[in-house]
Amino acid sequence: MESHGGNIYKIAAKLGYEPSEIIDFSANINPLGLHPEIKEIILRNMELLPHYPDPEYGDLRRAIGESHNIPYEFVIPGNGATETIFLYCRSRRPKRSLIVAPTFSEYERALRESGSEIVFHELKEERNFVPNFHEIMDRVDSSFDLVVLCNPNNPTGVLCHGEELLTLAKHGEKFGTDLMVDESFLEFREDCQEISLISSDVPSNIFILRSMTKIFAIPGLRVGYAISSNKKLMEKMTLLREPWTINILAAKVAQEMLDCRDYLEKTAQYLKDEIDFFIPKLRRLPWLKVYPPSVNYVLLKLLTPMTAAQLREKLLSKKILIRDASNFKFLDDKFLRIAIKDRSSNESLIKAMEEL
Amino acid sequence: MESHGGNIYKIAAKLGYEPSEIIDFSANINPLGLHPEIKEIILRNMELLPHYPDPEYGDLRRAIGESHNIPYEFVIPGNGATETIFLYCRSRRPKRSLIVAPTFSEYERALRESGSEIVFHELKEERNFVPNFHEIMDRVDSSFDLVVLCNPNNPTGVLCHGEELLTLAKHGEKFGTDLMVDESFLEFREDCQEISLISSDVPSNIFILRSMTKIFAIPGLRVGYAISSNKKLMEKMTLLREPWTINILAAKVAQEMLDCRDYLEKTAQYLKDEIDFFIPKLRRLPWLKVYPPSVNYVLLKLLTPMTAAQLREKLLSKKILIRDASNFKFLDDKFLRIAIKDRSSNESLIKAMEEL
């Protein structure tokens, strides 16, 4: 588990800090924090705790369907998007899968667990990790059941156009190859709806993931969902699904917050402004290569003899936690990832880095 | 999912009731309801929602370990006991399993999903579903990787002695056979600690399940755990575990409520008294066979031409929901299960049944 963002509890305990003393740049959570409405939703629904959640999560699925103008039947909710990754893999049982990497590590874990052979399509550093769709399509043939791609990609921040992904999916259709697209960070962008593959006529070989955990800053509650128009796959997933995995408070929060458009707009606007402020300041550090962010995190590369692990240690002594990104496939010990946080935290990081 | 207790939301919607109007005897939740402290714990920890849970759930595991006087390393927490059933099956991958049935259906689902052949050991109605351990032991040989038994058993209510289970586990040891014992309802009893297999020297082939959902009336939050001294199994389970499945509020509630002994004692005492009141009244109905309850639910059999499904419909018209138990393996359409609830609900059920 140490493979993900920092286990801030363990780190704090080890260093003798309180978890709240540490500025956590390792988890990519909405910098605006918890919407005040969320606490009220939890208070309002406390009386539901002695009841099992609706095992079909009907209201939640209907709300998600309405919010995207897609049928209820296209929606499968999960305990975070992660549950739906594992559930897809157990249900579809891909024999051979192509993962476009470096990327989030749970695709590989879920696929390995369900017995898939895994091939990586390496995104090249010299191209700033921008995927070449011609190359990916050249590799896809009937030996692959699945291609996995994260958009925007974690940790590189590279954003692909919806058109490119649809072309790839269409190409895959010829070979019976699915395309899994993880849109967990897409809602941090104003143009989310233009780029998203979610639509009422989404091809049946596309499986789309959405997280609500990150955009609504509720990793402590956990909720996400997946979208597919593949009826057989959805039936299999419903059959294999473990019961009641989404707690009733998370389900209610998700259902009521889905259409909180003003919060989404405010977040996207805030990020645009903060990127304009923060990124030039990072770029002024001569020992750092800054990859262009598209959402709420930035990939960085150290241009000094120092490793990301060493930088992480140094910053930890200043109670700042960053993500050493060296354990992402195809990234070496010079790479790190940081979240874009509130102005004062971002300034603290800049200051700490300048002092190094 | 309809295979479990009632989906009260769906049923209420279908009949045009509010879910709160229905008296739900289909879910086996603590009749004392939510402990007031639980709301306070949630309020106190709301600020943690923007943080990922500790992926190792260190504090929770330590609290569970201390509460049972067992090492931290024996404890694996889950999103309900159910998560640990599925995780065990994926980690241990039993080739052939013996399920003592009728019983809770998720053992079978989890085992099938992980590819186990399943053999049922049928508990006989003419013996009131009391297991004969000699017969079970006679069947166990090296062809079985696992025996599954629920204690007390759901839905029969039959309680086994710890000694019998330890003898069975010792017998299994010779053949490399594990014993999974589900103690999800055991804490409803005063003598829980005497009967439980949880101890610091639990044999390594025993896997024990505990739910906190039922005893603390929090099926809307969901938390449970499993206990094993098998180091290799625990490592495999840790490796295969999906991250952050227990939300931070559930983890905090579980951690703080674990040692709420007065609530457990009050519950056990209440149930004893309520069984004394309720069961004789049920027994007075000449068309009903009442199996002796050991915890907070009762198995019933109709001695009339009416089926459990028909009785369920009739009671639903009086806004009372019972569990048609005919879909439990080896039970026919005459069986039903009801929870033991608060006095006034129990009286309503008696009255409704007398009127039939």
Boltz contact constraints between the chains, C-beta under 6 A:
constraints:
  - contact:
      token1: [A, 1]
      token2: [B, 55]
      max_distance: 6.0
  - contact:
      token1: [A, 1]
      token2: [B, 243]
      max_distance: 6.0
  - contact:
      token1: [A, 7]
      token2: [B, 55]
      max_distance: 6.0
  - contact:
      token1: [A, 9]
      token2: [B, 54]
      max_distance: 6.0
  - contact:
      token1: [A, 27]
      token2: [B, 52]
      max_distance: 6.0
  - contact:
      token1: [A, 29]
      token2: [B, 50]
      max_distance: 6.0
  - contact:
      token1: [A, 33]
      token2: [B, 50]
      max_distance: 6.0
  - contact:
      token1: [A, 34]
      token2: [B, 49]
      max_distance: 6.0
  - contact:
      token1: [A, 34]
      token2: [B, 50]
      max_distance: 6.0
  - contact:
      token1: [A, 39]
      token2: [B, 46]
      max_distance: 6.0
  - contact:
      token1: [A, 46]
      token2: [B, 39]
      max_distance: 6.0
  - contact:
      token1: [A, 48]
      token2: [B, 220]
      max_distance: 6.0
  - contact:
      token1: [A, 49]
      token2: [B, 34]
      max_distance: 6.0
  - contact:
      token1: [A, 49]
      token2: [B, 218]
      max_distance: 6.0
  - contact:
      token1: [A, 49]
      token2: [B, 220]
      max_distance: 6.0
  - contact:
      token1: [A, 49]
      token2: [B, 221]
      max_distance: 6.0
  - contact:
      token1: [A, 50]
      token2: [B, 29]
      max_distance: 6.0
  - contact:
      token1: [A, 50]
      token2: [B, 33]
      max_distance: 6.0
  - contact:
      token1: [A, 50]
      token2: [B, 34]
      max_distance: 6.0
  - contact:
      token1: [A, 50]
      token2: [B, 217]
      max_distance: 6.0
  - contact:
      token1: [A, 51]
      token2: [B, 220]
      max_distance: 6.0
  - contact:
      token1: [A, 52]
      token2: [B, 27]
      max_distance: 6.0
  - contact:
      token1: [A, 52]
      token2: [B, 219]
      max_distance: 6.0
  - contact:
      token1: [A, 54]
      token2: [B, 9]
      max_distance: 6.0
  - contact:
      token1: [A, 55]
      token2: [B, 1]
      max_distance: 6.0
  - contact:
      token1: [A, 55]
      token2: [B, 7]
      max_distance: 6.0
  - contact:
      token1: [A, 79]
      token2: [B, 245]
      max_distance: 6.0
  - contact:
      token1: [A, 82]
      token2: [B, 242]
      max_distance: 6.0
  - contact:
      token1: [A, 86]
      token2: [B, 242]
      max_distance: 6.0
  - contact:
      token1: [A, 217]
      token2: [B, 50]
      max_distance: 6.0
  - contact:
      token1: [A, 218]
      token2: [B, 49]
      max_distance: 6.0
  - contact:
      token1: [A, 219]
      token2: [B, 52]
      max_distance: 6.0
  - contact:
      token1: [A, 220]
      token2: [B, 48]
      max_distance: 6.0
  - contact:
      token1: [A, 220]
      token2: [B, 49]
      max_distance: 6.0
  - contact:
      token1: [A, 220]
      token2: [B, 51]
      max_distance: 6.0
  - contact:
      token1: [A, 220]
      token2: [B, 248]
      max_distance: 6.0
  - contact:
      token1: [A, 221]
      token2: [B, 49]
      max_distance: 6.0
  - contact:
      token1: [A, 221]
      token2: [B, 247]
      max_distance: 6.0
  - contact:
      token1: [A, 222]
      token2: [B, 247]
      max_distance: 6.0
  - contact:
      token1: [A, 242]
      token2: [B, 82]
      max_distance: 6.0
  - contact:
      token1: [A, 242]
      token2: [B, 86]
      max_distance: 6.0
  - contact:
      token1: [A, 243]
      token2: [B, 1]
      max_distance: 6.0
  - contact:
      token1: [A, 245]
      token2: [B, 79]
      max_distance: 6.0
  - contact:
      token1: [A, 247]
      token2: [B, 221]
      max_distance: 6.0
  - contact:
      token1: [A, 247]
      token2: [B, 222]
      max_distance: 6.0
  - contact:
      token1: [A, 247]
      token2: [B, 247]
      max_distance: 6.0
  - contact:
      token1: [A, 248]
      token2: [B, 220]
      max_distance: 6.0
